[in-house]
């Protein structure tokens, strides 16, 4: 089985993707996922997310040692950023990176985010302005499920994925109610510290593995961020699926097939590069 380490999107713990993981395991991938970013005091949320990268590294290292080979790092939104940064700074962990609707922030947009952070205005335009007001408590799992079913963004989700989100994304608050396991405070902090330094980080730590991108055809995030830097980093390995930024929740079965196709292509790129690597005499090795 091909080793795969999955990193979740902001506010959606790994258990939300249970159906996707089942599909990937059936397709021959050994899927492992860090349950939740941002809530371990050993890995606090700070500007540009360096501790979240360390958290993923510390999760991945023993897995890679056990497998005896580097893994594919696959990340959705937040998880894609963290996976890319981890692969750049710790190349021994990654054979390839797959970004799931994680358009990379660069150029003037990155400078705009930096300026907004300095002016303490980032909360005015980031999703944090919504997340900090998010409802956090429900009387029962059924009440929570009905609440999400009536919200337009969640209404498009595959029913089993929505049920998995209620099952894994909420927990007993000790007072007879269910509350968000991924707190709105941490969600907001993550949004407001979005990395603006990817260009300089990749200059300092050039990627040694191939990168691919799968996006939602109707993703607002892709339109807002633009795709210039993503196209450069992926060298055009870009696929679009029908759906929004949350297409893995909307179409988990299609997403699993697309992930398999993208990763098999990256595997072929890695194998080809190893075959073509020059020997001491300067000639490519023959397979």
Secondary structure in CASP SS format (residue, H / E / C, confidence):
PFRMAT SS
TARGET T0000
AUTHOR 0000-0000-0000
METHOD secondary structure of the structure
MODEL  1
X C 1.00
X E 1.00
X E 1.00
X E 1.00
X E 1.00
X E 1.00
X E 1.00
X C 1.00
X C 1.00
X C 1.00
X C 1.00
X C 1.00
X C 1.00
X H 1.00
X H 1.00
X H 1.00
X H 1.00
X H 1.00
X H 1.00
X H 1.00
X H 1.00
X H 1.00
X H 1.00
X H 1.00
X H 1.00
X H 1.00
X C 1.00
X C 1.00
X E 1.00
X E 1.00
X E 1.00
X E 1.00
X E 1.00
X C 1.00
X C 1.00
X C 1.00
X C 1.00
X C 1.00
X C 1.00
X C 1.00
X H 1.00
X H 1.00
X H 1.00
X C 1.00
X C 1.00
X C 1.00
X H 1.00
X H 1.00
X H 1.00
X H 1.00
X H 1.00
X H 1.00
X H 1.00
X H 1.00
X H 1.00
X H 1.00
X H 1.00
X H 1.00
X H 1.00
X H 1.00
X H 1.00
X H 1.00
X H 1.00
X H 1.00
X H 1.00
X H 1.00
X H 1.00
X C 1.00
X C 1.00
X C 1.00
X E 1.00
X E 1.00
X E 1.00
X E 1.00
X E 1.00
X E 1.00
X C 1.00
X H 1.00
X H 1.00
X H 1.00
X H 1.00
X H 1.00
X H 1.00
X H 1.00
X H 1.00
X H 1.00
X H 1.00
X H 1.00
X H 1.00
X C 1.00
X H 1.00
X H 1.00
X H 1.00
X E 1.00
X E 1.00
X E 1.00
X E 1.00
X E 1.00
X E 1.00
X E 1.00
X C 1.00
X C 1.00
X C 1.00
X C 1.00
X C 1.00
X C 1.00
X H 1.00
X H 1.00
X H 1.00
X H 1.00
X H 1.00
X H 1.00
X H 1.00
X H 1.00
X H 1.00
X H 1.00
X H 1.00
X H 1.00
X C 1.00
X C 1.00
X C 1.00
X H 1.00
X H 1.00
X H 1.00
X H 1.00
X C 1.00
X C 1.00
X H 1.00
X H 1.00
X H 1.00
X H 1.00
X C 1.00
X C 1.00
X C 1.00
X C 1.00
X C 1.00
X E 1.00
X E 1.00
X C 1.00
X C 1.00
X H 1.00
X H 1.00
X H 1.00
X H 1.00
X H 1.00
X H 1.00
X H 1.00
X H 1.00
X H 1.00
X C 1.00
X C 1.00
X H 1.00
X H 1.00
X H 1.00
X H 1.00
X C 1.00
X C 1.00
X C 1.00
X H 1.00
X H 1.00
X H 1.00
X H 1.00
X H 1.00
X H 1.00
X H 1.00
X H 1.00
X H 1.00
X H 1.00
X H 1.00
X E 1.00
X E 1.00
X E 1.00
X C 1.00
X C 1.00
X C 1.00
X C 1.00
X C 1.00
X E 1.00
X E 1.00
X E 1.00
X C 1.00
X C 1.00
X C 1.00
X H 1.00
X H 1.00
X H 1.00
X H 1.00
X H 1.00
X H 1.00
X H 1.00
X H 1.00
X C 1.00
X C 1.00
X C 1.00
X C 1.00
X C 1.00
X C 1.00
X H 1.00
X H 1.00
X H 1.00
X H 1.00
X H 1.00
X H 1.00
X H 1.00
X C 1.00
X C 1.00
X C 1.00
X C 1.00
X C 1.00
X E 1.00
X E 1.00
X E 1.00
X E 1.00
X E 1.00
X E 1.00
X E 1.00
X C 1.00
X C 1.00
X C 1.00
X H 1.00
X H 1.00
X H 1.00
X H 1.00
X H 1.00
X H 1.00
X C 1.00
X C 1.00
X H 1.00
X H 1.00
X H 1.00
X H 1.00
X H 1.00
X H 1.00
X H 1.00
X C 1.00
X C 1.00
X C 1.00
X E 1.00
X E 1.00
X E 1.00
X E 1.00
X C 1.00
X C 1.00
X C 1.00
X C 1.00
X C 1.00
X H 1.00
X H 1.00
X H 1.00
X H 1.00
X C 1.00
X H 1.00
X H 1.00
X H 1.00
X H 1.00
X H 1.00
X H 1.00
X H 1.00
X H 1.00
X H 1.00
X H 1.00
X H 1.00
X H 1.00
X H 1.00
X H 1.00
X H 1.00
X H 1.00
X H 1.00
X H 1.00
X H 1.00
X H 1.00
X H 1.00
X H 1.00
X H 1.00
X H 1.00
X C 1.00
X C 1.00
X E 1.00
X C 1.00
X C 1.00
X C 1.00
X C 1.00
X C 1.00
X E 1.00
X C 1.00
X C 1.00
X C 1.00
END
